[in-house]
Amino acid sequence: MDFHGKTVLVTGGGAGIGRATVDAFGKAGATVVIVEKLEKLAVELRDSLDALGVSSTVVVADVTTSQTALDVAAAIDSEHGGLD
């Protein structure tokens, strides 16, 4: 599939299935917004995606509270104009 021009969100993208999902969307051309609660994983992920030339934004946040989830959504809307 072609995701060029699309913005997608992956939570927990620093490891496991989340990381595989980030890689797949990145390879398909998407701008990937990743929410990762562990700062170390977030930094490693950002650096790795930058090296691969994947357009991404990495947000360090724990979106298990509704207010944090709303804050992250507002930031995504502001920076990317929403999600596809």
PDB file of N, CA, C and O in Angstrom:
ATOM      1  N   MET A   1       0.838  -1.180   0.000  1.00  0.00           N
ATOM      2  CA  MET A   1       0.000   0.000   0.000  1.00  0.00           C
ATOM      3  C   MET A   1       0.880   1.240   0.000  1.00  0.00           C
ATOM      4  O   MET A   1       2.021   1.216   0.463  1.00  0.00           O
ATOM      5  N   ASP A   2       0.334   2.309  -0.522  1.00  0.00           N
ATOM      6  CA  ASP A   2       1.040   3.580  -0.586  1.00  0.00           C
ATOM      7  C   ASP A   2       0.446   4.548   0.431  1.00  0.00           C
ATOM      8  O   ASP A   2      -0.732   4.897   0.351  1.00  0.00           O
ATOM      9  N   PHE A   3       1.255   4.975   1.375  1.00  0.00           N
ATOM     10  CA  PHE A   3       0.802   5.892   2.409  1.00  0.00           C
ATOM     11  C   PHE A   3       1.456   7.269   2.276  1.00  0.00           C
ATOM     12  O   PHE A   3       1.413   8.062   3.217  1.00  0.00           O
ATOM     13  N   HIS A   4       2.057   7.562   1.125  1.00  0.00           N
ATOM     14  CA  HIS A   4       2.653   8.888   0.922  1.00  0.00           C
ATOM     15  C   HIS A   4       1.575   9.957   1.097  1.00  0.00           C
ATOM     16  O   HIS A   4       0.464   9.830   0.581  1.00  0.00           O
ATOM     17  N   GLY A   5       1.924  11.009   1.832  1.00  0.00           N
ATOM     18  CA  GLY A   5       0.967  12.083   2.086  1.00  0.00           C
ATOM     19  C   GLY A   5      -0.002  11.803   3.208  1.00  0.00           C
ATOM     20  O   GLY A   5      -0.872  12.627   3.487  1.00  0.00           O
ATOM     21  N   LYS A   6       0.124  10.659   3.862  1.00  0.00           N
ATOM     22  CA  LYS A   6      -0.768  10.287   4.967  1.00  0.00           C
ATOM     23  C   LYS A   6      -0.010  10.377   6.285  1.00  0.00           C
ATOM     24  O   LYS A   6       1.199  10.154   6.344  1.00  0.00           O
ATOM     25  N   THR A   7      -0.750  10.709   7.340  1.00  0.00           N
ATOM     26  CA  THR A   7      -0.184  10.763   8.689  1.00  0.00           C
ATOM     27  C   THR A   7      -0.881   9.707   9.527  1.00  0.00           C
ATOM     28  O   THR A   7      -2.109   9.659   9.590  1.00  0.00           O
ATOM     29  N   VAL A   8      -0.081   8.857  10.174  1.00  0.00           N
ATOM     30  CA  VAL A   8      -0.623   7.777  10.996  1.00  0.00           C
ATOM     31  C   VAL A   8      -0.082   7.884  12.418  1.00  0.00           C
ATOM     32  O   VAL A   8       0.957   8.500  12.653  1.00  0.00           O
ATOM     33  N   LEU A   9      -0.791   7.283  13.354  1.00  0.00           N
ATOM     34  CA  LEU A   9      -0.410   7.294  14.764  1.00  0.00           C
ATOM     35  C   LEU A   9      -0.176   5.867  15.233  1.00  0.00           C
ATOM     36  O   LEU A   9      -0.983   4.975  14.970  1.00  0.00           O
ATOM     37  N   VAL A  10       0.939   5.659  15.935  1.00  0.00           N
ATOM     38  CA  VAL A  10       1.232   4.363  16.546  1.00  0.00           C
ATOM     39  C   VAL A  10       1.578   4.621  18.003  1.00  0.00           C
ATOM     40  O   VAL A  10       2.500   5.380  18.301  1.00  0.00           O
ATOM     41  N   THR A  11       0.842   3.992  18.909  1.00  0.00           N
ATOM     42  CA  THR A  11       1.188   4.099  20.323  1.00  0.00           C
ATOM     43  C   THR A  11       2.055   2.898  20.687  1.00  0.00           C
ATOM     44  O   THR A  11       1.866   1.802  20.160  1.00  0.00           O
ATOM     45  N   GLY A  12       3.006   3.115  21.592  1.00  0.00           N
ATOM     46  CA  GLY A  12       3.902   2.035  21.983  1.00  0.00           C
ATOM     47  C   GLY A  12       4.800   1.604  20.842  1.00  0.00           C
ATOM     48  O   GLY A  12       5.100   0.419  20.693  1.00  0.00           O
ATOM     49  N   GLY A  13       5.230   2.568  20.033  1.00  0.00           N
ATOM     50  CA  GLY A  13       5.999   2.256  18.833  1.00  0.00           C
ATOM     51  C   GLY A  13       7.466   1.977  19.054  1.00  0.00           C
ATOM     52  O   GLY A  13       8.196   1.784  18.082  1.00  0.00           O
ATOM     53  N   GLY A  14       7.926   1.948  20.280  1.00  0.00           N
ATOM     54  CA  GLY A  14       9.341   1.778  20.542  1.00  0.00           C
ATOM     55  C   GLY A  14       9.826   0.344  20.515  1.00  0.00           C
ATOM     56  O   GLY A  14      11.032   0.111  20.435  1.00  0.00           O
ATOM     57  N   ALA A  15       8.927  -0.624  20.579  1.00  0.00           N
ATOM     58  CA  ALA A  15       9.362  -2.018  20.643  1.00  0.00           C
ATOM     59  C   ALA A  15       8.243  -2.943  20.161  1.00  0.00           C
ATOM     60  O   ALA A  15       7.080  -2.548  20.079  1.00  0.00           O
ATOM     61  N   GLY A  16       8.615  -4.156  19.852  1.00  0.00           N
ATOM     62  CA  GLY A  16       7.649  -5.207  19.532  1.00  0.00           C
ATOM     63  C   GLY A  16       6.777  -4.907  18.323  1.00  0.00           C
ATOM     64  O   GLY A  16       7.244  -4.397  17.304  1.00  0.00           O
ATOM     65  N   ILE A  17       5.496  -5.237  18.465  1.00  0.00           N
ATOM     66  CA  ILE A  17       4.542  -5.051  17.372  1.00  0.00           C
ATOM     67  C   ILE A  17       4.429  -3.579  16.995  1.00  0.00           C
ATOM     68  O   ILE A  17       4.298  -3.253  15.815  1.00  0.00           O
ATOM     69  N   GLY A  18       4.478  -2.687  17.982  1.00  0.00           N
ATOM     70  CA  GLY A  18       4.409  -1.256  17.687  1.00  0.00           C
ATOM     71  C   GLY A  18       5.561  -0.814  16.805  1.00  0.00           C
ATOM     72  O   GLY A  18       5.362  -0.045  15.865  1.00  0.00           O
ATOM     73  N   ARG A  19       6.759  -1.290  17.096  1.00  0.00           N
ATOM     74  CA  ARG A  19       7.925  -0.926  16.290  1.00  0.00           C
ATOM     75  C   ARG A  19       7.803  -1.488  14.875  1.00  0.00           C
ATOM     76  O   ARG A  19       8.143  -0.806  13.909  1.00  0.00           O
ATOM     77  N   ALA A  20       7.328  -2.711  14.746  1.00  0.00           N
ATOM     78  CA  ALA A  20       7.134  -3.300  13.425  1.00  0.00           C
ATOM     79  C   ALA A  20       6.104  -2.505  12.630  1.00  0.00           C
ATOM     80  O   ALA A  20       6.242  -2.342  11.417  1.00  0.00           O
ATOM     81  N   THR A  21       5.082  -2.016  13.307  1.00  0.00           N
ATOM     82  CA  THR A  21       4.058  -1.199  12.654  1.00  0.00           C
ATOM     83  C   THR A  21       4.647   0.124  12.187  1.00  0.00           C
ATOM     84  O   THR A  21       4.366   0.573  11.076  1.00  0.00           O
ATOM     85  N   VAL A  22       5.462   0.749  13.028  1.00  0.00           N
ATOM     86  CA  VAL A  22       6.140   1.998  12.653  1.00  0.00           C
ATOM     87  C   VAL A  22       6.992   1.774  11.408  1.00  0.00           C
ATOM     88  O   VAL A  22       6.943   2.563  10.464  1.00  0.00           O
ATOM     89  N   ASP A  23       7.766   0.706  11.410  1.00  0.00           N
ATOM     90  CA  ASP A  23       8.639   0.412  10.269  1.00  0.00           C
ATOM     91  C   ASP A  23       7.827   0.203   8.989  1.00  0.00           C
ATOM     92  O   ASP A  23       8.196   0.705   7.927  1.00  0.00           O
ATOM     93  N   ALA A  24       6.728  -0.534   9.093  1.00  0.00           N
ATOM     94  CA  ALA A  24       5.900  -0.806   7.911  1.00  0.00           C
ATOM     95  C   ALA A  24       5.295   0.471   7.348  1.00  0.00           C
ATOM     96  O   ALA A  24       5.340   0.692   6.138  1.00  0.00           O
ATOM     97  N   PHE A  25       4.731   1.312   8.203  1.00  0.00           N
ATOM     98  CA  PHE A  25       4.162   2.572   7.725  1.00  0.00           C
ATOM     99  C   PHE A  25       5.249   3.487   7.159  1.00  0.00           C
ATOM    100  O   PHE A  25       5.037   4.151   6.145  1.00  0.00           O
ATOM    101  N   GLY A  26       6.406   3.521   7.812  1.00  0.00           N
ATOM    102  CA  GLY A  26       7.509   4.341   7.317  1.00  0.00           C
ATOM    103  C   GLY A  26       7.955   3.906   5.934  1.00  0.00           C
ATOM    104  O   GLY A  26       8.174   4.746   5.061  1.00  0.00           O
ATOM    105  N   LYS A  27       8.092   2.602   5.723  1.00  0.00           N
ATOM    106  CA  LYS A  27       8.481   2.071   4.422  1.00  0.00           C
ATOM    107  C   LYS A  27       7.426   2.354   3.357  1.00  0.00           C
ATOM    108  O   LYS A  27       7.747   2.472   2.175  1.00  0.00           O
ATOM    109  N   ALA A  28       6.165   2.463   3.781  1.00  0.00           N
ATOM    110  CA  ALA A  28       5.072   2.740   2.846  1.00  0.00           C
ATOM    111  C   ALA A  28       4.919   4.230   2.564  1.00  0.00           C
ATOM    112  O   ALA A  28       4.050   4.630   1.789  1.00  0.00           O
ATOM    113  N   GLY A  29       5.769   5.059   3.196  1.00  0.00           N
ATOM    114  CA  GLY A  29       5.790   6.485   2.892  1.00  0.00           C
ATOM    115  C   GLY A  29       5.018   7.390   3.819  1.00  0.00           C
ATOM    116  O   GLY A  29       4.958   8.597   3.585  1.00  0.00           O
ATOM    117  N   ALA A  30       4.424   6.844   4.865  1.00  0.00           N
ATOM    118  CA  ALA A  30       3.631   7.662   5.781  1.00  0.00           C
ATOM    119  C   ALA A  30       4.510   8.545   6.658  1.00  0.00           C
ATOM    120  O   ALA A  30       5.670   8.230   6.923  1.00  0.00           O
ATOM    121  N   THR A  31       3.930   9.657   7.100  1.00  0.00           N
ATOM    122  CA  THR A  31       4.486  10.397   8.225  1.00  0.00           C
ATOM    123  C   THR A  31       3.955   9.693   9.455  1.00  0.00           C
ATOM    124  O   THR A  31       2.743   9.548   9.617  1.00  0.00           O
ATOM    125  N   VAL A  32       4.852   9.256  10.321  1.00  0.00           N
ATOM    126  CA  VAL A  32       4.457   8.446  11.460  1.00  0.00           C
ATOM    127  C   VAL A  32       4.596   9.259  12.740  1.00  0.00           C
ATOM    128  O   VAL A  32       5.667   9.780  13.051  1.00  0.00           O
ATOM    129  N   VAL A  33       3.490   9.357  13.477  1.00  0.00           N
ATOM    130  CA  VAL A  33       3.504   9.973  14.799  1.00  0.00           C
ATOM    131  C   VAL A  33       3.506   8.827  15.793  1.00  0.00           C
ATOM    132  O   VAL A  33       2.590   8.005  15.811  1.00  0.00           O
ATOM    133  N   ILE A  34       4.539   8.776  16.619  1.00  0.00           N
ATOM    134  CA  ILE A  34       4.688   7.689  17.569  1.00  0.00           C
ATOM    135  C   ILE A  34       4.555   8.231  18.980  1.00  0.00           C
ATOM    136  O   ILE A  34       5.185   9.226  19.336  1.00  0.00           O
ATOM    137  N   VAL A  35       3.732   7.572  19.778  1.00  0.00           N
ATOM    138  CA  VAL A  35       3.621   7.906  21.193  1.00  0.00           C
ATOM    139  C   VAL A  35       4.260   6.764  21.965  1.00  0.00           C
ATOM    140  O   VAL A  35       3.827   5.615  21.876  1.00  0.00           O
ATOM    141  N   GLU A  36       5.285   7.092  22.714  1.00  0.00           N
ATOM    142  CA  GLU A  36       6.025   6.093  23.491  1.00  0.00           C
ATOM    143  C   GLU A  36       6.207   6.642  24.902  1.00  0.00           C
ATOM    144  O   GLU A  36       6.656   7.775  25.073  1.00  0.00           O
ATOM    145  N   LYS A  37       5.862   5.852  25.910  1.00  0.00           N
ATOM    146  CA  LYS A  37       5.967   6.351  27.289  1.00  0.00           C
ATOM    147  C   LYS A  37       7.376   6.251  27.859  1.00  0.00           C
ATOM    148  O   LYS A  37       7.690   6.925  28.840  1.00  0.00           O
ATOM    149  N   LEU A  38       8.231   5.420  27.262  1.00  0.00           N
ATOM    150  CA  LEU A  38       9.592   5.268  27.760  1.00  0.00           C
ATOM    151  C   LEU A  38      10.535   6.160  26.970  1.00  0.00           C
ATOM    152  O   LEU A  38      10.751   5.948  25.777  1.00  0.00           O
ATOM    153  N   GLU A  39      11.088   7.150  27.636  1.00  0.00           N
ATOM    154  CA  GLU A  39      11.911   8.151  26.949  1.00  0.00           C
ATOM    155  C   GLU A  39      13.100   7.532  26.228  1.00  0.00           C
ATOM    156  O   GLU A  39      13.414   7.935  25.108  1.00  0.00           O
ATOM    157  N   LYS A  40      13.763   6.567  26.840  1.00  0.00           N
ATOM    158  CA  LYS A  40      14.923   5.941  26.210  1.00  0.00           C
ATOM    159  C   LYS A  40      14.536   5.311  24.867  1.00  0.00           C
ATOM    160  O   LYS A  40      15.236   5.497  23.872  1.00  0.00           O
ATOM    161  N   LEU A  41      13.440   4.578  24.836  1.00  0.00           N
ATOM    162  CA  LEU A  41      12.977   3.970  23.584  1.00  0.00           C
ATOM    163  C   LEU A  41      12.585   5.038  22.571  1.00  0.00           C
ATOM    164  O   LEU A  41      12.835   4.890  21.375  1.00  0.00           O
ATOM    165  N   ALA A  42      11.974   6.104  23.050  1.00  0.00           N
ATOM    166  CA  ALA A  42      11.560   7.183  22.148  1.00  0.00           C
ATOM    167  C   ALA A  42      12.757   7.828  21.461  1.00  0.00           C
ATOM    168  O   ALA A  42      12.719   8.081  20.257  1.00  0.00           O
ATOM    169  N   VAL A  43      13.814   8.093  22.213  1.00  0.00           N
ATOM    170  CA  VAL A  43      15.022   8.709  21.647  1.00  0.00           C
ATOM    171  C   VAL A  43      15.677   7.760  20.638  1.00  0.00           C
ATOM    172  O   VAL A  43      16.060   8.180  19.546  1.00  0.00           O
ATOM    173  N   GLU A  44      15.803   6.485  21.005  1.00  0.00           N
ATOM    174  CA  GLU A  44      16.392   5.503  20.084  1.00  0.00           C
ATOM    175  C   GLU A  44      15.567   5.390  18.802  1.00  0.00           C
ATOM    176  O   GLU A  44      16.118   5.309  17.704  1.00  0.00           O
ATOM    177  N   LEU A  45      14.260   5.384  18.953  1.00  0.00           N
ATOM    178  CA  LEU A  45      13.369   5.279  17.798  1.00  0.00           C
ATOM    179  C   LEU A  45      13.511   6.496  16.891  1.00  0.00           C
ATOM    180  O   LEU A  45      13.637   6.353  15.675  1.00  0.00           O
ATOM    181  N   ARG A  46      13.491   7.682  17.468  1.00  0.00           N
ATOM    182  CA  ARG A  46      13.636   8.906  16.678  1.00  0.00           C
ATOM    183  C   ARG A  46      14.938   8.899  15.893  1.00  0.00           C
ATOM    184  O   ARG A  46      14.949   9.216  14.703  1.00  0.00           O
ATOM    185  N   ASP A  47      16.024   8.542  16.546  1.00  0.00           N
ATOM    186  CA  ASP A  47      17.325   8.514  15.881  1.00  0.00           C
ATOM    187  C   ASP A  47      17.351   7.483  14.755  1.00  0.00           C
ATOM    188  O   ASP A  47      17.895   7.745  13.682  1.00  0.00           O
ATOM    189  N   SER A  48      16.768   6.325  14.998  1.00  0.00           N
ATOM    190  CA  SER A  48      16.727   5.269  13.987  1.00  0.00           C
ATOM    191  C   SER A  48      15.904   5.696  12.772  1.00  0.00           C
ATOM    192  O   SER A  48      16.315   5.476  11.633  1.00  0.00           O
ATOM    193  N   LEU A  49      14.754   6.300  13.011  1.00  0.00           N
ATOM    194  CA  LEU A  49      13.885   6.733  11.906  1.00  0.00           C
ATOM    195  C   LEU A  49      14.526   7.867  11.126  1.00  0.00           C
ATOM    196  O   LEU A  49      14.424   7.913   9.900  1.00  0.00           O
ATOM    197  N   ASP A  50      15.185   8.783  11.824  1.00  0.00           N
ATOM    198  CA  ASP A  50      15.905   9.862  11.137  1.00  0.00           C
ATOM    199  C   ASP A  50      16.960   9.293  10.199  1.00  0.00           C
ATOM    200  O   ASP A  50      17.107   9.754   9.067  1.00  0.00           O
ATOM    201  N   ALA A  51      17.696   8.285  10.674  1.00  0.00           N
ATOM    202  CA  ALA A  51      18.748   7.672   9.861  1.00  0.00           C
ATOM    203  C   ALA A  51      18.177   6.989   8.624  1.00  0.00           C
ATOM    204  O   ALA A  51      18.845   6.907   7.593  1.00  0.00           O
ATOM    205  N   LEU A  52      16.946   6.500   8.724  1.00  0.00           N
ATOM    206  CA  LEU A  52      16.303   5.833   7.594  1.00  0.00           C
ATOM    207  C   LEU A  52      15.575   6.811   6.675  1.00  0.00           C
ATOM    208  O   LEU A  52      15.094   6.425   5.610  1.00  0.00           O
ATOM    209  N   GLY A  53      15.496   8.069   7.086  1.00  0.00           N
ATOM    210  CA  GLY A  53      14.804   9.064   6.284  1.00  0.00           C
ATOM    211  C   GLY A  53      13.290   9.005   6.391  1.00  0.00           C
ATOM    212  O   GLY A  53      12.582   9.505   5.517  1.00  0.00           O
ATOM    213  N   VAL A  54      12.791   8.390   7.467  1.00  0.00           N
ATOM    214  CA  VAL A  54      11.346   8.299   7.684  1.00  0.00           C
ATOM    215  C   VAL A  54      10.864   9.581   8.345  1.00  0.00           C
ATOM    216  O   VAL A  54      11.423  10.014   9.353  1.00  0.00           O
ATOM    217  N   SER A  55       9.837  10.183   7.783  1.00  0.00           N
ATOM    218  CA  SER A  55       9.242  11.382   8.365  1.00  0.00           C
ATOM    219  C   SER A  55       8.465  10.971   9.614  1.00  0.00           C
ATOM    220  O   SER A  55       7.515  10.191   9.540  1.00  0.00           O
ATOM    221  N   SER A  56       8.882  11.507  10.762  1.00  0.00           N
ATOM    222  CA  SER A  56       8.235  11.078  11.994  1.00  0.00           C
ATOM    223  C   SER A  56       8.268  12.171  13.052  1.00  0.00           C
ATOM    224  O   SER A  56       9.073  13.102  13.007  1.00  0.00           O
ATOM    225  N   THR A  57       7.361  12.014  14.000  1.00  0.00           N
ATOM    226  CA  THR A  57       7.335  12.799  15.217  1.00  0.00           C
ATOM    227  C   THR A  57       7.215  11.806  16.358  1.00  0.00           C
ATOM    228  O   THR A  57       6.322  10.958  16.349  1.00  0.00           O
ATOM    229  N   VAL A  58       8.098  11.899  17.336  1.00  0.00           N
ATOM    230  CA  VAL A  58       8.038  11.001  18.481  1.00  0.00           C
ATOM    231  C   VAL A  58       7.642  11.817  19.700  1.00  0.00           C
ATOM    232  O   VAL A  58       8.292  12.804  20.044  1.00  0.00           O
ATOM    233  N   VAL A  59       6.562  11.389  20.348  1.00  0.00           N
ATOM    234  CA  VAL A  59       6.039  12.067  21.527  1.00  0.00           C
ATOM    235  C   VAL A  59       6.247  11.157  22.734  1.00  0.00           C
ATOM    236  O   VAL A  59       5.843   9.994  22.718  1.00  0.00           O
ATOM    237  N   VAL A  60       6.877  11.686  23.773  1.00  0.00           N
ATOM    238  CA  VAL A  60       7.031  10.921  25.010  1.00  0.00           C
ATOM    239  C   VAL A  60       5.831  11.241  25.881  1.00  0.00           C
ATOM    240  O   VAL A  60       5.694  12.355  26.387  1.00  0.00           O
ATOM    241  N   ALA A  61       4.956  10.247  26.053  1.00  0.00           N
ATOM    242  CA  ALA A  61       3.751  10.453  26.855  1.00  0.00           C
ATOM    243  C   ALA A  61       3.153   9.103  27.222  1.00  0.00           C
ATOM    244  O   ALA A  61       3.332   8.111  26.514  1.00  0.00           O
ATOM    245  N   ASP A  62       2.449   9.086  28.328  1.00  0.00           N
ATOM    246  CA  ASP A  62       1.689   7.920  28.757  1.00  0.00           C
ATOM    247  C   ASP A  62       0.222   8.267  28.537  1.00  0.00           C
ATOM    248  O   ASP A  62      -0.366   9.020  29.313  1.00  0.00           O
ATOM    249  N   VAL A  63      -0.364   7.721  27.482  1.00  0.00           N
ATOM    250  CA  VAL A  63      -1.727   8.114  27.105  1.00  0.00           C
ATOM    251  C   VAL A  63      -2.800   7.254  27.764  1.00  0.00           C
ATOM    252  O   VAL A  63      -3.883   7.060  27.211  1.00  0.00           O
ATOM    253  N   THR A  64      -2.486   6.739  28.958  1.00  0.00           N
ATOM    254  CA  THR A  64      -3.490   5.961  29.675  1.00  0.00           C
ATOM    255  C   THR A  64      -4.482   6.843  30.432  1.00  0.00           C
ATOM    256  O   THR A  64      -5.472   6.342  30.964  1.00  0.00           O
ATOM    257  N   THR A  65      -4.223   8.158  30.484  1.00  0.00           N
ATOM    258  CA  THR A  65      -5.199   9.070  31.077  1.00  0.00           C
ATOM    259  C   THR A  65      -5.864   9.851  29.944  1.00  0.00           C
ATOM    260  O   THR A  65      -5.225  10.177  28.944  1.00  0.00           O
ATOM    261  N   SER A  66      -7.122  10.139  30.109  1.00  0.00           N
ATOM    262  CA  SER A  66      -7.863  10.807  29.033  1.00  0.00           C
ATOM    263  C   SER A  66      -7.316  12.202  28.755  1.00  0.00           C
ATOM    264  O   SER A  66      -7.294  12.616  27.596  1.00  0.00           O
ATOM    265  N   GLN A  67      -6.879  12.935  29.759  1.00  0.00           N
ATOM    266  CA  GLN A  67      -6.370  14.282  29.527  1.00  0.00           C
ATOM    267  C   GLN A  67      -5.078  14.250  28.717  1.00  0.00           C
ATOM    268  O   GLN A  67      -4.886  15.063  27.813  1.00  0.00           O
ATOM    269  N   THR A  68      -4.201  13.317  29.041  1.00  0.00           N
ATOM    270  CA  THR A  68      -2.962  13.202  28.269  1.00  0.00           C
ATOM    271  C   THR A  68      -3.258  12.821  26.828  1.00  0.00           C
ATOM    272  O   THR A  68      -2.646  13.361  25.906  1.00  0.00           O
ATOM    273  N   ALA A  69      -4.181  11.905  26.626  1.00  0.00           N
ATOM    274  CA  ALA A  69      -4.569  11.510  25.266  1.00  0.00           C
ATOM    275  C   ALA A  69      -5.130  12.707  24.499  1.00  0.00           C
ATOM    276  O   ALA A  69      -4.822  12.886  23.321  1.00  0.00           O
ATOM    277  N   LEU A  70      -5.946  13.522  25.155  1.00  0.00           N
ATOM    278  CA  LEU A  70      -6.498  14.720  24.511  1.00  0.00           C
ATOM    279  C   LEU A  70      -5.397  15.725  24.179  1.00  0.00           C
ATOM    280  O   LEU A  70      -5.427  16.353  23.121  1.00  0.00           O
ATOM    281  N   ASP A  71      -4.430  15.877  25.078  1.00  0.00           N
ATOM    282  CA  ASP A  71      -3.311  16.794  24.831  1.00  0.00           C
ATOM    283  C   ASP A  71      -2.472  16.336  23.640  1.00  0.00           C
ATOM    284  O   ASP A  71      -2.066  17.150  22.810  1.00  0.00           O
ATOM    285  N   VAL A  72      -2.215  15.040  23.561  1.00  0.00           N
ATOM    286  CA  VAL A  72      -1.449  14.501  22.428  1.00  0.00           C
ATOM    287  C   VAL A  72      -2.239  14.694  21.132  1.00  0.00           C
ATOM    288  O   VAL A  72      -1.667  15.083  20.114  1.00  0.00           O
ATOM    289  N   ALA A  73      -3.531  14.429  21.161  1.00  0.00           N
ATOM    290  CA  ALA A  73      -4.368  14.612  19.970  1.00  0.00           C
ATOM    291  C   ALA A  73      -4.358  16.069  19.508  1.00  0.00           C
ATOM    292  O   ALA A  73      -4.281  16.337  18.309  1.00  0.00           O
ATOM    293  N   ALA A  74      -4.435  17.000  20.440  1.00  0.00           N
ATOM    294  CA  ALA A  74      -4.399  18.424  20.097  1.00  0.00           C
ATOM    295  C   ALA A  74      -3.063  18.802  19.461  1.00  0.00           C
ATOM    296  O   ALA A  74      -3.018  19.572  18.502  1.00  0.00           O
ATOM    297  N   ALA A  75      -1.977  18.251  20.005  1.00  0.00           N
ATOM    298  CA  ALA A  75      -0.645  18.540  19.445  1.00  0.00           C
ATOM    299  C   ALA A  75      -0.521  17.965  18.026  1.00  0.00           C
ATOM    300  O   ALA A  75       0.072  18.599  17.154  1.00  0.00           O
ATOM    301  N   ILE A  76      -1.073  16.779  17.793  1.00  0.00           N
ATOM    302  CA  ILE A  76      -1.037  16.185  16.462  1.00  0.00           C
ATOM    303  C   ILE A  76      -1.848  17.030  15.485  1.00  0.00           C
ATOM    304  O   ILE A  76      -1.405  17.276  14.363  1.00  0.00           O
ATOM    305  N   ASP A  77      -3.024  17.472  15.900  1.00  0.00           N
ATOM    306  CA  ASP A  77      -3.840  18.340  15.050  1.00  0.00           C
ATOM    307  C   ASP A  77      -3.094  19.621  14.699  1.00  0.00           C
ATOM    308  O   ASP A  77      -3.113  20.069  13.552  1.00  0.00           O
ATOM    309  N   SER A  78      -2.443  20.199  15.690  1.00  0.00           N
ATOM    310  CA  SER A  78      -1.723  21.453  15.475  1.00  0.00           C
ATOM    311  C   SER A  78      -0.529  21.273  14.538  1.00  0.00           C
ATOM    312  O   SER A  78      -0.308  22.095  13.648  1.00  0.00           O
ATOM    313  N   GLU A  79       0.236  20.207  14.733  1.00  0.00           N
ATOM    314  CA  GLU A  79       1.460  19.999  13.962  1.00  0.00           C
ATOM    315  C   GLU A  79       1.224  19.370  12.602  1.00  0.00           C
ATOM    316  O   GLU A  79       1.909  19.704  11.635  1.00  0.00           O
ATOM    317  N   HIS A  80       0.256  18.456  12.519  1.00  0.00           N
ATOM    318  CA  HIS A  80       0.066  17.674  11.295  1.00  0.00           C
ATOM    319  C   HIS A  80      -1.289  17.876  10.633  1.00  0.00           C
ATOM    320  O   HIS A  80      -1.539  17.327   9.560  1.00  0.00           O
ATOM    321  N   GLY A  81      -2.167  18.655  11.255  1.00  0.00           N
ATOM    322  CA  GLY A  81      -3.499  18.834  10.669  1.00  0.00           C
ATOM    323  C   GLY A  81      -4.391  17.625  10.821  1.00  0.00           C
ATOM    324  O   GLY A  81      -5.366  17.470  10.085  1.00  0.00           O
ATOM    325  N   GLY A  82      -4.066  16.765  11.770  1.00  0.00           N
ATOM    326  CA  GLY A  82      -4.883  15.578  12.035  1.00  0.00           C
ATOM    327  C   GLY A  82      -4.226  14.311  11.512  1.00  0.00           C
ATOM    328  O   GLY A  82      -3.081  14.313  11.059  1.00  0.00           O
ATOM    329  N   LEU A  83      -4.979  13.244  11.591  1.00  0.00           N
ATOM    330  CA  LEU A  83      -4.515  11.919  11.171  1.00  0.00           C
ATOM    331  C   LEU A  83      -5.343  11.427  10.007  1.00  0.00           C
ATOM    332  O   LEU A  83      -6.464  11.887   9.790  1.00  0.00           O
ATOM    333  N   ASP A  84      -4.787  10.486   9.254  1.00  0.00           N
ATOM    334  CA  ASP A  84      -5.528   9.876   8.147  1.00  0.00           C
ATOM    335  C   ASP A  84      -5.978   8.492   8.518  1.00  0.00           C
ATOM    336  O   ASP A  84      -6.619   7.815   7.714  1.00  0.00           O
TER     337      ASP A  84
END
